[in-house]
Amino acid sequence: AVHLVESGGGSVQAGGSLRLSCTASGYTASSGCMGWFRQVPGKEREPVAAIYFGDPPYYEPYYADSVKGRFTISLDSSKNTVYLQMSKLKAEDTAMYYCAAVEASELVFWDYEYNYWGQGTQVIVSS
């Protein structure tokens, strides 16, 4: 079974930074995507960032417009861990952040395209 475990959430003031981590176990896909999503109560889950790994071609990571230039997604394959470095945080970044993974041959970033999910980590940004 595939398990994704997020960590790194917490409370921070606006303008601050946080780094989320997501470690996958039991995930043996040779190519696929790992992504970060977020959700606030009463709203739909939205994609934040996604990264492709595996066979060519190479895809630039995906970022939602709202986080471009502030968030960076990266992958350490040796640790089976994907990171989301969040900088210049805003109050509207407050949400539950979820890590997800899927076996794929191209970059995908919609939540319905992912089939493995973590439990989430809460991020609170105070203004």
C-alpha positions in Angstrom: 0.0 0.0 0.0 1.1 3.6 -0.7 1.3 6.0 2.2 1.9 9.7 2.0 2.8 11.6 5.1 2.9 15.4 5.2 4.7 17.5 7.7 5.9 21.1 8.1 2.6 22.9 8.5 2.1 25.4 11.3 1.3 29.0 12.0 3.3 31.9 10.6 2.8 35.6 10.1 2.2 37.1 6.7 5.4 37.5 4.8 7.0 34.5 6.5 8.0 31.1 5.1 7.2 27.5 5.6 8.5 24.3 4.0 6.1 21.4 3.7 7.4 17.9 3.2 5.7 14.8 2.0 7.3 11.4 2.2 6.0 8.5 0.2 6.3 4.8 1.2 5.3 1.9 -0.9 5.3 4.1 -4.0 7.3 2.4 -6.8 6.1 4.1 -9.9 9.0 4.7 -12.4 7.2 7.8 -13.7 4.5 9.9 -12.3 3.5 13.1 -10.6 3.5 14.4 -7.1 1.4 17.4 -6.2 0.3 19.7 -3.5 -3.3 20.8 -3.1 -5.1 22.9 -0.5 -8.6 23.3 0.8 -10.4 25.7 3.1 -13.7 24.8 4.7 -16.6 25.4 2.3 -14.5 25.6 -0.8 -13.3 23.1 -3.3 -9.8 21.6 -3.1 -7.5 23.4 -5.5 -4.2 22.5 -7.0 -1.1 24.4 -5.8 1.8 22.8 -7.5 2.8 19.6 -9.2 6.0 18.0 -10.4 6.7 15.2 -12.9 9.4 12.6 -12.5 10.5 9.7 -14.7 10.7 9.1 -18.4 11.2 12.0 -20.9 9.9 14.4 -21.9 10.7 16.8 -19.1 7.9 19.0 -17.8 8.3 22.3 -16.0 6.5 22.1 -12.6 3.0 23.4 -12.5 2.1 26.3 -10.2 -1.3 27.9 -9.6 -1.3 31.6 -10.6 -1.9 32.5 -7.0 1.4 31.0 -5.8 3.7 31.6 -8.8 6.9 33.4 -7.7 6.3 32.5 -4.0 6.1 28.7 -3.8 8.6 26.2 -5.1 8.0 22.5 -5.5 10.9 20.1 -5.5 11.5 16.3 -5.4 14.2 14.3 -3.7 13.9 10.9 -5.3 16.5 9.4 -3.0 14.2 10.2 0.0 10.9 9.7 -1.8 10.0 13.1 -0.6 8.4 16.1 -2.3 8.8 19.5 -0.8 6.8 22.7 -1.1 8.8 25.8 -0.1 6.4 28.6 0.6 7.6 32.1 0.9 6.0 35.6 1.2 3.0 33.9 2.7 -0.4 35.7 2.7 -3.4 35.2 4.8 -5.2 33.7 1.8 -2.7 30.9 1.8 -4.3 29.6 5.0 -5.6 26.1 4.3 -5.2 22.4 4.8 -2.4 21.3 2.5 -2.5 17.9 1.0 0.1 15.9 -0.8 -0.9 13.5 -3.6 0.8 11.1 -6.0 -0.2 9.3 -9.2 1.6 7.1 -11.8 1.5 9.1 -15.0 3.4 9.6 -18.2 2.9 13.4 -18.3 2.4 16.3 -15.9 -1.1 16.3 -14.3 -2.4 18.7 -11.7 -6.1 18.3 -11.2 -7.1 16.5 -8.0 -9.3 13.9 -9.8 -6.2 12.7 -11.7 -4.5 11.7 -8.4 -5.1 8.5 -6.6 -2.9 8.6 -3.6 -3.4 11.2 -0.9 -1.9 12.1 2.4 -3.9 13.2 5.5 -3.0 16.9 5.2 -1.1 19.4 7.2 -2.6 22.7 8.3 -1.1 26.1 7.4 -2.3 29.2 9.1 -1.0 32.6 8.0 -1.9 35.5 10.3 -2.0 39.0 8.9 
